[in-house]
Amino acid sequence: MVAAAKQKLYLLDYGAGNVRSLLNAVERLGYTIEYIATANDFDKADKIIFPGVGAFGYAMKALQNKGFAEPLKAFVASGRPLMGICVGMQVLFEGSDESPSDPGLGIFEGRVRLFDSKTKTVPHMGWNSAQMVHEERGSTVNAPDLDEERRYYFVHSYGVPYTAAGKQGEFVYTATRYGDETIVSSIWQGNVFATQFHPEKSGTAGLAALRSFIESDLVRPTASKVIKAPVDIRKEFTTRVIACLDVRANDTGDLVVTKGDQYDVRESVDKGGDVRNLGKPVDLAKRYFDEGADEIAFLNITSFRNLPFKDTPMLEVLRQASRCIFVPLTIGGGVRDVVDPDGEQVWPAVQVAGEYFRSGADKVSIGSDAVYAAERYWQRVSEGCEPLDGKTAIEQIAERYGNQAVVISVDPRRIYVRSPDDAKGHHVIKTAFPGPSGEQYCWYQCTVKGGREGRDVDVRQLVTACAALGAGEVLLNCMDKDGTNSGYDIELIADTKAAVSIPVIASSGAGKPEHFSEVVDKTGVEAVLAAGIFHRCEVPIEAVKNHLSQHGIAIRPVKQMSSV
């Protein structure tokens, strides 16, 4: 075995998304890694890590166009170790329903299939277990460091079904249950180890898996026997607890985390009237990582319109955060077509997203542009046109990076009406909380520009359109609940959950641990988010997780997230 410190470790990047976090994870473990730039670099590598994010077809076309497909197969055939991640695992199989016309590398037998969205939310987005399904008949001293009691971060709409039959017995290492389906979550055969989950985003558990690949040859014995059938795999999918940081410059130009009171982020006049300062973005995010947050969301609430996009401070925030935070990072605000102040450089939204991904983000959150896209979608429907023409930012980002990379951030407010007819065609609910004049009905109006402008589109219209366009998740805020600490808007969240089959994050209004369990119990949301109560240390993340666990809601234990 080549000594780990002297190995030439290479990264195979075909341009799909965030590889910075993987680079940072390798560096955190004390190693260096180089990029494969040309086909000749395969001959220089002792080991290769092959991460993938986004669409199967895009990955295969990129490998072919760069001339990497055949050298990659030759590398595997040479016996040198390869680690695939997510789509980097999927393309090792024969093909995928995601791109039927694009054959995979065919190194392993099997096909990648779409999850059934009629029985559960899709994408499979969150923390889940990876359970051993085979018993080795040889030495496992150098086995991948995976643990059934740990949780790993998954984000995908397609997976390889686990059948415990045929040639799967030769290469499947772990399997994972999601809803009513069981998929292959890692494979290990000979010199190839690959995971469906993202180890670089799975905290200490994921870093342990990476370390075992870097420091061991991981050559698997050829003989093993199946010890678990699909029905024996237990369900371990957890509810995510997300910490959200609203970031902007204060009046002196310092970048701070702030929090609005009904979207007003300034202190009262008697306190100076400056932007409320609750901490520095990276420092606060690192604290939340250490405290057990399952994800971190940065919302850029000023967009820094007076700066060239390449100079926006949020890019540096992401670069710094991804060096010390190994859970998913979402960036929102300003994800749209951008023109630099001098008018020289135009940045299409898909390029803006690409820069965020290369700086360390895993997902982008789209706010105002999502509303405009939904308006355009329904206008085209009313005109009898095909509503999906590939021109919206949602479609373009999802096509290249996958729908799991696109989050829709919704900022609605209640509009009370006396009868459904007064809502002028908008989706209405009968509310248990009457309006100021006793109105029994309301609809939720979507807003843009940070809540400053209402639009003639309701939340159900918005999320339905955006899911069709390719969004993979909904971050559901509520202007009426923001900063109140009175609990989430259960009516809004339940109605939205009923409208779409993609994951929904509950946001706005949490004030105590009981609010988190209430919204999960009553709506079935996949994730809960809070900001101010975490920033002000009123309710620690650990207290939320302990309460959820005691309430019978599966969570990822805080103890897994000690500093790396």
KOLGU-451880 format. One line per 4 residues: number of its first residue (from 1); their letters; for each residue x, y, z of C-alpha. Coordinates in steps of 0.1 Angstrom, whole numbers, plus 2048, in hexadecimal, padded with zeros to 3 digits. Each point is the difference from the previous one (the first is absolute). Layout:
<atoms>
NUM = a = X:Y:Z ~ ...
</atoms>
This chain:
<atoms>
1 = mvaa = 800:800:800 ~ 80D:823:7F8 ~ 803:814:81F ~ 7E3:818:804
5 = akqk = 816:81F:804 ~ 813:7F8:7DF ~ 7E2:7F6:7EB ~ 7F6:815:7E3
9 = lyll = 7DC:806:807 ~ 7EC:80F:7E4 ~ 7DD:80F:7FC ~ 7EB:7F9:7E1
13 = dyga = 7EB:81F:7FB ~ 7EA:802:7E1 ~ 7F2:823:809 ~ 7DF:7F5:810
17 = gnvr = 7FF:813:821 ~ 810:804:822 ~ 821:7EE:803 ~ 80F:81B:817
21 = slln = 7F2:7EE:81E ~ 810:7E0:7F6 ~ 822:811:7FC ~ 7FB:810:822
25 = aver = 7F7:7DF:80F ~ 81F:7EF:7F2 ~ 816:81D:80D ~ 7EF:7FF:822
29 = lgyt = 80C:7DC:802 ~ 823:80B:7F9 ~ 804:7F7:7DC ~ 803:812:7DF
33 = ieyi = 7EE:7F8:7E0 ~ 805:80A:7DC ~ 7E8:804:7E3 ~ 7FF:7EA:7E2
37 = atan = 803:819:7E4 ~ 807:7E9:7E2 ~ 7FD:7DC:7F7 ~ 825:7FC:806
41 = dfdk = 7FC:808:825 ~ 7EF:7DE:806 ~ 822:7F0:7FD ~ 80F:816:81B
45 = adki = 7E6:7F8:81A ~ 803:7E6:81B ~ 7DC:806:80C ~ 7E3:813:7F1
49 = ifpg = 7E1:80F:811 ~ 7E4:805:7E8 ~ 7E4:816:80D ~ 7E0:808:7ED
53 = vgaf = 7E3:817:804 ~ 7E3:805:7E8 ~ 7F3:7ED:7E3 ~ 80D:7DD:7F5
57 = gyam = 7FF:80A:7DB ~ 813:820:806 ~ 81B:7ED:812 ~ 804:7E6:7E5
61 = kalq = 801:81A:7E4 ~ 819:814:814 ~ 816:7E2:805 ~ 7FE:7F7:7DB
65 = nkgf = 807:824:7F4 ~ 81E:803:817 ~ 80D:7DF:7F4 ~ 7FF:7F2:823
69 = aepl = 7E8:7E2:7FC ~ 819:7E6:7F2 ~ 81D:80B:816 ~ 7EA:7FD:81E
73 = kafv = 7F6:7DC:7F7 ~ 825:7F8:7F9 ~ 809:80F:822 ~ 7E7:7E8:811
77 = asgr = 80D:7E3:7EC ~ 823:807:80B ~ 7F7:7F8:824 ~ 807:823:80E
81 = plmg = 7E6:80C:81A ~ 7E2:815:7F5 ~ 7E6:810:816 ~ 7E0:80D:7F0
85 = icvg = 7E7:817:811 ~ 7DB:804:7F8 ~ 7FD:803:7D9 ~ 825:7F5:801
89 = mqvl = 7F2:7DF:80C ~ 7E2:7FF:7EA ~ 813:803:7DF ~ 814:7E1:809
93 = fegs = 7E0:7ED:7F8 ~ 7F1:7F7:7DE ~ 7E8:81D:7FD ~ 7E5:816:810
97 = desp = 7DC:807:7FB ~ 809:825:804 ~ 812:7FF:7DE ~ 7F5:7E0:7EE
101 = sdpg = 814:808:7E0 ~ 821:804:813 ~ 811:7DF:809 ~ 814:7FF:820
105 = lgif = 823:7F3:804 ~ 7F3:7DD:806 ~ 819:7F6:81A ~ 7E4:7F3:816
109 = egrv = 7E0:7EE:7F6 ~ 7E0:812:806 ~ 7EC:81F:7F7 ~ 7F9:820:813
113 = rlfd = 7DA:805:806 ~ 7EA:81E:809 ~ 7F1:800:823 ~ 7DA:7FD:802
117 = sktk = 7F4:823:809 ~ 7DC:7F3:806 ~ 80A:7F0:821 ~ 81A:819:80D
121 = tvph = 811:821:7F9 ~ 81A:800:7E4 ~ 81E:809:801 ~ 80B:7EA:81D
125 = mgwn = 810:81D:812 ~ 80E:7FC:823 ~ 812:7EA:818 ~ 7FB:7DA:7FF
129 = saqm = 812:7E1:80B ~ 815:7E8:7EB ~ 7FC:7DD:80C ~ 817:7E3:7F9
133 = vhee = 7F0:7E6:7EA ~ 81C:7E6:7FB ~ 816:7EC:816 ~ 824:7FE:7F5
137 = rgst = 811:7DE:7FD ~ 823:80F:801 ~ 813:81B:813 ~ 7EE:821:804
141 = vnap = 81D:812:811 ~ 800:81A:7E3 ~ 7DB:802:7FC ~ 7F0:822:7FA
145 = dlde = 7F9:812:821 ~ 7DA:800:800 ~ 7EA:7FB:81F ~ 7DC:7F6:801
149 = erry = 7FA:817:81E ~ 80D:81F:7EE ~ 7EB:816:7E8 ~ 80C:80B:7DD
153 = yfvh = 7F3:81B:7EA ~ 7ED:7F6:7E1 ~ 7F2:816:7E5 ~ 7F4:7EF:7E0
157 = sygv = 7E0:7F7:7EC ~ 80E:7E1:7F0 ~ 810:7E1:810 ~ 80A:7DC:7F9
161 = pyta = 7E5:7E9:80F ~ 80E:7E7:819 ~ 7F4:7DD:7F8 ~ 818:7E9:812
165 = agkq = 800:7EA:7E1 ~ 816:7FA:7E2 ~ 822:810:7FE ~ 7F8:81A:81B
169 = gefv = 80D:7E7:818 ~ 823:806:7F2 ~ 801:826:804 ~ 7E5:80F:816
173 = ytat = 80E:80B:822 ~ 7E3:813:811 ~ 7DC:807:7F8 ~ 7E8:81B:80C
177 = rygd = 7DB:801:804 ~ 7EC:81F:7F5 ~ 7DB:7FE:803 ~ 7F4:7E0:7F0
181 = etiv = 820:7FB:7EB ~ 823:7F3:807 ~ 81E:80B:7EC ~ 824:7F8:7FE
185 = ssiw = 812:81A:816 ~ 824:7F4:7FB ~ 812:7E7:7EA ~ 822:7F0:805
189 = qgnv = 810:7E8:7E9 ~ 825:7FA:7FB ~ 810:823:7FD ~ 7DF:813:7FC
193 = fatq = 7EE:810:81D ~ 7E3:818:7FA ~ 7E4:810:814 ~ 7DE:80E:7F6
197 = fhpe = 802:818:81E ~ 818:81D:802 ~ 81C:7F8:81A ~ 80D:824:7FD
201 = ksgt = 7DE:80C:80C ~ 7FB:7E6:81B ~ 814:80F:81C ~ 818:7EA:814
205 = agla = 7EF:7E1:7F3 ~ 807:809:7DC ~ 824:80B:807 ~ 807:7DE:810
209 = alrs = 7F5:7EF:7DF ~ 816:817:7EC ~ 81E:7FA:817 ~ 7FC:7DA:7FD
213 = fies = 801:803:7DA ~ 81F:817:800 ~ 813:7EC:81A ~ 7F8:7DD:7F5
217 = dlvr = 7FF:7EC:7E0 ~ 7DC:7F4:807 ~ 804:7E1:7EA ~ 7E2:7EB:807
221 = ptas = 800:7DA:803 ~ 7ED:7F0:7E3 ~ 7EB:7EA:816 ~ 7E3:80C:815
225 = kvik = 7DC:7F6:808 ~ 7E0:813:803 ~ 7F4:805:824 ~ 7E4:819:7FA
229 = apvd = 7E3:800:7E8 ~ 7F1:822:7F6 ~ 7E3:7FB:819 ~ 81A:7FD:81C
233 = irke = 80E:823:7FB ~ 7F2:817:81A ~ 7F3:823:7F9 ~ 818:81A:80F
237 = fttr = 7F7:81F:7EC ~ 802:81F:817 ~ 7F0:822:803 ~ 81A:81B:7F9
241 = viac = 806:81E:817 ~ 80D:81D:7EC ~ 810:820:80C ~ 7FA:81E:7EA
245 = ldvr = 816:81F:7FF ~ 7F4:821:7F0 ~ 81F:811:7F4 ~ 805:824:7F6
249 = andt = 817:81E:804 ~ 7F9:818:81C ~ 803:826:7FD ~ 826:7FF:805
253 = gdlv = 805:7E5:7E5 ~ 806:7E2:817 ~ 7F0:7DF:7F7 ~ 7E9:7F5:81C
257 = vtkg = 7E5:7E6:807 ~ 7E0:812:808 ~ 7DB:7F7:806 ~ 7E1:813:7F7
261 = dqyd = 7E2:808:815 ~ 7E5:7FB:7E6 ~ 81C:804:7E7 ~ 80D:821:810
265 = vres = 825:7F9:808 ~ 808:822:810 ~ 801:807:825 ~ 7E9:81A:80E
269 = vdkg = 80B:825:7FF ~ 807:800:825 ~ 819:7E4:7FA ~ 812:812:7E3
273 = gdvr = 7EB:7F5:7E3 ~ 81C:7EB:7F0 ~ 7FC:7DE:7F1 ~ 7FB:7E6:81C
277 = nlgk = 821:7EE:805 ~ 7FE:7DC:80D ~ 823:7F4:7F6 ~ 818:7FA:7E4
281 = pvdl = 7F3:7E8:7E5 ~ 81B:7E5:800 ~ 806:801:825 ~ 7DB:7FB:807
285 = akry = 7FC:7E5:7E6 ~ 81D:7ED:80E ~ 7F0:802:822 ~ 7E0:7F0:7F2
289 = fdeg = 814:7E5:7EF ~ 810:7F7:821 ~ 7DF:801:812 ~ 7F1:7E7:7E8
293 = adei = 7EE:813:7E5 ~ 7F7:7E9:7E3 ~ 803:81C:7E6 ~ 80A:824:7FF
297 = afln = 7EE:81A:7EA ~ 80F:822:7F8 ~ 7E7:819:7F2 ~ 810:81E:7F0
301 = itsf = 7E6:81B:807 ~ 811:81D:7EE ~ 80F:7EF:7E2 ~ 81D:81A:7FF
305 = rnlp = 7F4:80F:7DF ~ 81B:81A:800 ~ 81C:7E6:7FC ~ 80B:7EB:7E3
309 = fkdt = 7F2:7DD:806 ~ 822:7F1:803 ~ 807:817:81D ~ 7E0:7F9:813
313 = pmle = 809:7F9:825 ~ 7E9:7E1:800 ~ 818:7ED:7EA ~ 81B:804:81A
317 = vlrq = 7E8:7F8:81C ~ 7F9:7DF:7EF ~ 825:7F9:7FA ~ 808:805:824
321 = asrc = 7E2:7EE:80E ~ 806:7E1:7EA ~ 823:7FC:80F ~ 7F2:7F9:823
325 = ifvp = 7DC:7F5:7FB ~ 7F9:7DE:7F2 ~ 7DA:800:7FD ~ 7EC:80E:7E2
329 = ltig = 802:825:7FA ~ 7E4:813:7EE ~ 804:824:7F3 ~ 7E3:816:7F7
333 = ggvr = 7FC:824:7F4 ~ 80B:80D:7DE ~ 7FC:7DF:7ED ~ 7F5:80F:7E0
337 = dvvd = 80E:810:7E0 ~ 81A:819:80D ~ 810:81E:7ED ~ 81F:80F:810
341 = pdge = 7FE:825:809 ~ 816:80A:7E3 ~ 7E9:7ED:7E8 ~ 81E:7ED:7F1
345 = qvwp = 7F8:7DD:80F ~ 7DF:7EE:7FE ~ 7FC:7E2:817 ~ 7E3:7E9:7F6
349 = avqv = 7F0:7F0:81F ~ 80E:7DE:7F8 ~ 823:80F:801 ~ 7F8:812:821
353 = agey = 7F6:7DF:80E ~ 81F:7F0:7F3 ~ 816:819:811 ~ 7EE:7FA:821
357 = frsg = 804:7DA:7FC ~ 825:803:7F8 ~ 804:816:81F ~ 7F1:7E5:817
361 = adkv = 7DA:802:7FD ~ 7EC:7E0:7FB ~ 7DF:810:7F8 ~ 7F4:822:7F4
365 = sigs = 7E0:810:80D ~ 7EC:814:7E7 ~ 7E7:81A:80D ~ 7F2:81C:7EA
369 = davy = 80A:7EF:7E0 ~ 7EC:7E1:80A ~ 7E1:816:802 ~ 807:80F:7DE
373 = aaer = 806:7DD:7F2 ~ 7DF:7F4:80E ~ 7EE:81E:7F1 ~ 80F:7F8:7DE
377 = ywqr = 7F7:7DB:804 ~ 7DB:807:806 ~ 7FF:81A:7E5 ~ 80D:7E7:7E7
381 = vseg = 7E7:7E6:80C ~ 7E4:819:7FB ~ 80C:807:7DC ~ 801:7DB:7F8
385 = cepl = 826:800:7FD ~ 819:7E6:80E ~ 808:80E:822 ~ 822:7F0:801
389 = dgkt = 817:810:7E7 ~ 821:7FF:813 ~ 803:826:803 ~ 7FB:804:825
393 = aieq = 81C:7FF:819 ~ 7F0:7E3:812 ~ 800:7EB:7E1 ~ 823:808:7F6
397 = iaer = 80F:7FB:822 ~ 7ED:7DF:805 ~ 80A:7F3:7DE ~ 825:805:807
401 = ygnq = 802:7FA:825 ~ 7E1:7EC:808 ~ 7DF:80A:810 ~ 80E:7F9:822
405 = avvi = 816:81E:7FC ~ 7E3:818:7FC ~ 7EC:80D:81E ~ 7E2:817:7FD
409 = svdp = 7FE:81A:81C ~ 7DC:80B:804 ~ 7F8:821:813 ~ 7DA:801:803
413 = rriy = 7E7:814:814 ~ 7DC:7FA:809 ~ 7E5:812:7ED ~ 7DF:7FC:812
417 = vrsp = 7DF:7FE:7ED ~ 7DC:7FC:80A ~ 7F9:7E5:7E6 ~ 814:7EC:7E7
421 = ddak = 7F1:814:7E4 ~ 812:81F:80E ~ 821:7EF:7FA ~ 7FD:805:7DA
425 = ghhv = 80A:7DC:7F6 ~ 81B:7FB:81A ~ 803:7E1:815 ~ 7ED:806:821
429 = ikta = 800:7EF:821 ~ 7E6:803:81C ~ 815:80B:81D ~ 7FD:7F9:825
433 = fpgp = 80F:823:806 ~ 7E7:81A:7F3 ~ 80B:821:7F2 ~ 7FE:822:810
437 = sgeq = 7DC:804:7F5 ~ 7F6:7DC:807 ~ 808:7F3:7DE ~ 7FF:7DA:7FF
441 = ycwy = 814:7FB:7E0 ~ 823:80A:7F4 ~ 818:7FA:7E4 ~ 825:803:801
445 = qctv = 80F:81B:7E9 ~ 824:7FB:7F4 ~ 817:81E:802 ~ 820:80B:7F0
449 = kggr = 81D:818:808 ~ 803:7F4:824 ~ 7DB:802:807 ~ 7FC:824:7F5
453 = egrd = 7EA:7F8:7E1 ~ 7E2:7E9:7FE ~ 7F8:7ED:7E0 ~ 7E0:7F2:7F1
457 = vdvr = 80B:7DC:807 ~ 7F9:7EA:81D ~ 816:7E7:812 ~ 7F0:7E1:7F1
461 = qlvt = 803:80E:7DD ~ 824:809:807 ~ 80C:7DE:80E ~ 7EC:7EC:7E6
465 = acaa = 810:813:7E3 ~ 823:7FF:80F ~ 7FF:7DB:807 ~ 7F6:7FB:7DB
469 = lgag = 81D:816:7F5 ~ 819:7EB:813 ~ 803:80D:824 ~ 809:7E5:819
473 = evll = 7F6:810:821 ~ 7EA:81C:80F ~ 80C:817:81C ~ 7DF:80C:80D
477 = ncmd = 801:821:813 ~ 7E3:814:80E ~ 801:826:803 ~ 7E4:7FF:81A
481 = kdgt = 813:7E9:816 ~ 823:80D:7FC ~ 80F:80A:821 ~ 7E1:7F9:814
485 = nsgy = 80C:7E1:812 ~ 7DC:7F4:800 ~ 806:7E0:7EC ~ 7FF:7F7:7DB
489 = diel = 7E2:808:7E9 ~ 7F3:7DC:801 ~ 7E4:808:7E7 ~ 817:80E:7E6
493 = iadt = 819:7E4:804 ~ 7E7:7E4:7FF ~ 7EF:80F:7E1 ~ 822:803:7EE
497 = kaav = 80A:7DC:80A ~ 7DF:7F4:7F0 ~ 809:812:7DF ~ 822:7F2:7F8
501 = sipv = 814:7E0:803 ~ 822:811:805 ~ 80E:806:824 ~ 7F3:81E:813
505 = iass = 814:814:81B ~ 7EA:810:81A ~ 80C:823:809 ~ 7F5:81F:813
509 = gagk = 7F2:802:823 ~ 811:7E6:815 ~ 805:80B:824 ~ 803:7E0:815
513 = pehf = 809:7DB:7FA ~ 7DB:7F6:800 ~ 7FA:815:7E1 ~ 818:7E9:7EC
517 = sevv = 7EF:7E0:80A ~ 7DE:80F:7FA ~ 807:809:7DC ~ 810:7DE:7F9
521 = dktg = 7E3:7ED:80F ~ 7E4:815:7F0 ~ 80F:805:7DD ~ 81B:7E6:7FA
525 = veav = 81A:819:7F5 ~ 823:7F2:7F9 ~ 813:81C:810 ~ 7FB:81C:81A
529 = laag = 813:821:7FF ~ 806:81B:819 ~ 816:81F:802 ~ 7FB:81A:81C
533 = ifhr = 7FB:7E8:81D ~ 820:7EE:7F6 ~ 813:821:7FC ~ 7F5:80D:821
537 = cevp = 806:7DF:812 ~ 7DC:7FF:80B ~ 7FB:7DC:7F4 ~ 820:7EC:7F9
541 = ieav = 800:7E8:7E2 ~ 808:7E4:818 ~ 7E0:808:814 ~ 7EC:7FE:7E0
545 = knhl = 80F:7DE:7F6 ~ 7FC:7F2:823 ~ 7DC:80A:801 ~ 7F9:7F1:7DD
549 = sqhg = 811:7E0:80A ~ 7EC:7FD:821 ~ 7E1:807:7EB ~ 807:7E2:7EA
553 = iair = 80C:813:7E2 ~ 820:7F2:7F0 ~ 81E:818:801 ~ 825:7FE:7F9
557 = pvkq = 810:7FF:823 ~ 813:820:809 ~ 81E:7EB:80D ~ 808:7F8:7DC
561 = mssv = 809:824:7F9 ~ 81D:808:817 ~ 81B:816:7F0 ~ 814:7EF:7E6
</atoms>
